[in-house]
């Protein structure tokens, strides 16, 4: 027989609000948004460097 079976039967039911809080939607959304911003920044930096190299412009010539 299970220990503490009576306490499990009398425990309050889980509501939709507590289930929502357990999922931690806001922190997950913020992390996803931050990852997207970082990813876009890295892709744009890499894309700019490769396009400058294709045009034959070096970093020293570009700063002048």
Secondary structure, 3 states (H helix, E strand, C coil): CCCCHHHHHHCCCCCHHHHHHHHCHHHHHHHHHHHHHHHHHHHHHHHHHHHHHHHCCCHHHHHC
